[in-house]
Amino acid sequence: MQFQLPIQIKSPERKLNYRDKILLVGSCFTEHIGNTLSEMKFSVMQNPNGILFDPSSVCKSLISYIQNKQYKEADLFLLNEVWNSWQHHSRFSNINKDECLKNINQSQKAAHEFLKESDWIIITLGSSFSYRLISEFSRVPPVEGDLEGAGVANCHRAPAQWFNKHLSGSDEIISALDNCYRQLIQFNPKLNIIFTISPVRHIRDGVIENNRSKARLIEAVHYMVSQSDRLHYFPAYELVIDVLRDYRFYDIDLVHPNYMATEFVLDKFSEHFINEESNKIMEEVKKIVIARKHKAFQPTTIAHKDFLQIHAAKTRELMKQYSFLDLRSELDYFTSAAEIL
């Protein structure tokens, strides 16, 4: 008896491997993929601007990395005693203006250097909706170029009347993605890009509006993928919505996929987008990572010391066998903890 709809996932001819550098940008679901790859010791950088949802914000951020844009004081605004940037997530906000600016520009520079050497970009789009400053407020909080109707990546809890809510059309999204893609390839000709649509429901927009929003993203992304063999699509959205299709795979808010759903999606990503050698290495790395997280009930026992020494030896062997693996923090933990005992 069949309990799930079958899904055909097209794998890229060249898959990700441990020697690749991978930049991840986009919605919160981007960070599920990025955190897993990082924990498995892939070379990754994720969301140098923080979480971004709409295509325009994602494209602006990527172009700013190409340009190594350095932000100025005029690009920040003070709201609720905190300095913010319209193009960055609130994790960059700070009560100290200089600290806010320093953290933003350090992230910009790091992203520029990482993008130079990147082999892959994973872009997860969350919503076709964006927010644009209304002209009478555009000069109150300074915005890039001081342009009327400028789009923002994050509203920072500013009053709703400061913005117009805009639902981008498929053509508008395609135009932004295409322009961004051309600049990326010119900057780094070896890049490949994986698009995915976040399965997180933006329920504050409304159920019907969320579906309209996701449909436009899907249409635009598939058009882009059809234009180049460097562009690929991973169906995270379809895996949750059409294959799992059950509220038991969502958290209590009925909006975010839960642990089981996320693991299911990540397993499919590994199967279809990471090469066979790297999948085998991941299995060994996972054992080391799990051992590092182990909390002993009796940490002073000889048995626990033996456990640490065994895993220190396994870690050294793995690093010797695969010189590109960085397991130094795990090795330091196993060796230092064993020495204390």
N, C-alpha and C positions, 0 to 999 in steps of 0.2 A: 504494500500500500504506500502511495506517495503522499508525503505530508508537506512537501515544499515544492514550489515552482522551480523548475530548472532555470539556470541563468548561464548564458554564454559570456565569458569574460575573455576579451582579446588581450593576449599578452604581447608586450613589445618584443621586437626581434632581439634587441639588446636589453637585458634586465639589469636592475640595480645590483651592485656588489659592494663588498667592504672597502674597496679601494676608491669608491666614488665619494665626492662631496655633494651633499644634498641640502638645498635650501627649501624651507617650508614656509609658506605664507598663507594667511586667510583666517577662516573662522575658528571657533574653539575646537571643532573636530580635527582641524589641522594638528592641534597639539596632542591629540590622542595618538596619531600616527607618529608625530615627531618625538614624543616622549618614549614610545616603544623603541623606535630606531636608536634613540640616544642611549637608552638603558641597555640595548644590545650592542652598544659600542660602535655604531656607525658614525661617520663624521657628518654631523648635522648642525645647521643653524636654523632656528625657527622664530618667525615673527619678530624681526628687528624693530618693527613699529608697534608691536603688541598685536592683539587680536583685531582682525579686520573682517568685515562682512560683505560689503558690496564690491562689485567689479571695479568701479572707478577708484575706490580707495586702495584696493590691491594693486592696480596698475600704477597709480601715482607713487606708491611706496617703492615698487620695483624700479621705476624710472629714476626715482631719487637716489637709489643705490648705485645705479649706473653712473649718475652724475656726481656721486659722492657729495650730495647737497649738504651744506652745513647751515643749520638753522641759526637765526639771529634773535635778539631780544624782541624785536617787533613781531616775530612769529608766535610769540607766547601771549597768553592773556590770563588775567587774574580773576578767579571766580571762587567764591566761598573760601577765601583765604589761601587758595592753592593755585600755583602756576601750572598752566596746561598748554598743550599743543592740539590744534584741531585735527592734525594728521596722525596723532599718536593715541594709543590706549592710555587709560588713566594710571597704569603702572609706571609711566614716566612722569606723572604729575608730582609736584614737590612744593612744599611751603617756601623753599629757597629757590629763587629764580635761577641763580647761577648753577645750582646743582641740577635742576631740571634741564637746562640747556646743555650742560656737560654730558649728562647721561644720554640725551638724545643724539648729540653729535658723535659721541663714542660709539654708539650703536650704528649710526650711519656709516662711519668709517669702517667698522668691522664688517658690516654687510657688503660694502663696496669691495673690500679685499676678498671676502669669501666668494662673492659672486664671480669675481675674475676667474676663480679656479673651479667653480661648481660644474658638476656633470649633469645634475638634475635639479629641477624646481618642481615641487609639489604644491599646486595651488588649489585650495579648497574654498569655493564660493558659498556663501551662506544665504544671501538675500539680494534681490533686485532692487529693493528699496534703499534709498539714500536720503540724507537730510541736507538741505541747502539753506544757508543763511539768508534771511530776508534783508533787503537793502537797508532799511532804517536801522538795523542792528549790526550791519556788517562792519561799521567803523567802531562800534562799542568794544567788542573783543576783536583786536586786529586779526586779519586773516591773510593768508598768503596772497600777495599781489593786491590785497584790499579790493578784491573783485566782488561785485554784487552777485548774490546767488551762488557763491562758492560752496562746493560740496565739502562736507566734513566727514572724517572717518569715525569720530566719536563725539557725542553731544555733551559729555561731561556733566550731565544733570543740569544743563542750562535750561532756562524757561522754554517751554514748548513753543511759545509765540515768537521765539527767535528764528524758527525754522519753517520751511516748507518741506513736506514729505513728498518725495519723487519716486515713482515707479518707472525704472528704466525699461525701454523697449529692447527687444532682441537685437535690432540693428544698432542701437546705441551701445549695447554691451559688446557686440562683435567688433565695432569700430574701436572701442577702448582696448580690447584684448589684442586685436590685430596690430594696432600701433605699438603696444607694449611688446608684443612678440618680436616684431621687426627690430626694435631697438635692442632687445635682449640678445638676439642672434648676431647682430652687428657687434655688440660689446663682447660676447663670448660665443664664438661659432660652434663650440662642441656641445652646447646645451641641449638637453631634452626636457620636455615639460609634461607632467602628468596633471590633468585636471580631474577634480572630483567635486561633487555637490554634497554639501553637508546634509545628513539625514536629520539634523536637529530642526524641529518645527518652530518657526517664528510665530508663535501663537498670539503674541500681542498685536500682530498685524491682522489677525483673524484667520480662520481656517481657509476660507475661500481665497483671501488675499495671499496667504502663504503659498497655496497651490499655484496661483497665477505667477507669483514671484519665482518659485522653483522651476516652473515650466519655461520661463524666459531664460533662466540660467542654462537649463539643459539644452534648449534649442541653440543658444549661442555657442556653448562649448562644443557641441557635436558639429556645428558648422566649422569651427576652428580646427577640430581634429581631422576633418575631411580634407583640409587644405595642405597638410604637411605630415610626413612620416616621423617628424620629430615631436609631434603632439599626440598625446595618448589620453585615454579616459578610463578611470577606475570607478566602477559603479557602486560606491559606498551608499549613496541614496537608495538605489534600487535594491541593494542587499537587505537593507532594513525595512523599507516600505513595502516591497513586493515579494521578497523571499521569506523574511521572518514574519512580517505583517501581523503582529500581535502585540497588544499593549503590555504583555508580560515582559517584553524586551525593552521597556521604557522605565525610567526612574519614576518616582512618585509624582513628579510634575507632569507626566505624560508627554513631555517635550523632548527630553534628552535620552538618547539610547543608554541603556544600563551596561553594566560590566559584561554580561554575557553577549549582548549584541555587539559591543565594541570589539570584544575578543574574536567573535565570529568574522567581523569585517576585516580585522587585522590578519587573521589566518588566511583569508582569501587574498589579501594584498601580498602577503609573503609567498603564497603559492604561485601567484600569477605575475608578480612584478619583481621578485628577488630571485637571483639565479640559484641553481642547485647547490653549488659549493658554499655560497653564503648562508643558505638555509641550514646546511649541516653545521657550519661554524656557529650559527645562532643557537642551535641546540646545546652546544658545549658552553657557550658564553652564558646562556640562561642558567645552567647549573651553578656556575660561579657566582652569578648575581644573586640567586636564591640563597646560596650558602652565606654570602656576605650579609644578607638580611636576617639570617637565622639568629634568634635570641635564645640562648641556652638557659634552661631552668637552673642548672648548677654550673656556672661559668668557671669555677676554680678547679674542676675535676680534671684528672689526667685524660679522661675520654674526650673532653672538650678541647684540650690542648692538642690531642692527636687529630681531632677534626680540623682544627685550624692549620696544622702542619701539612696535613694531606691536601687540603685545598690550596695552600700556598704553593705546594709542589705542582699541583694541577694547573694553577694559574701561570707559573713560570713556564711550564711545558707548552701551554697554549700560546703564550707570547713568543716563545722561541720558534714554534711551528708556524705562526702567522705574525710576522714582524709588524704588520700594519695595525694590529690590535693594541689598544691602549687600556690595559687592565692594571695600571700602576696603583690606583687608589684601592682596588680590591686586594692587590698583593701587599700593599702597606698595611692594610687592616689585618690580614691574616698573620703577617709576620710580627707586627708590633703587639697584637693581642696575645700571640703565643709566647713572646718574650716576657711579657708582664707576668704570665703564669709560671 
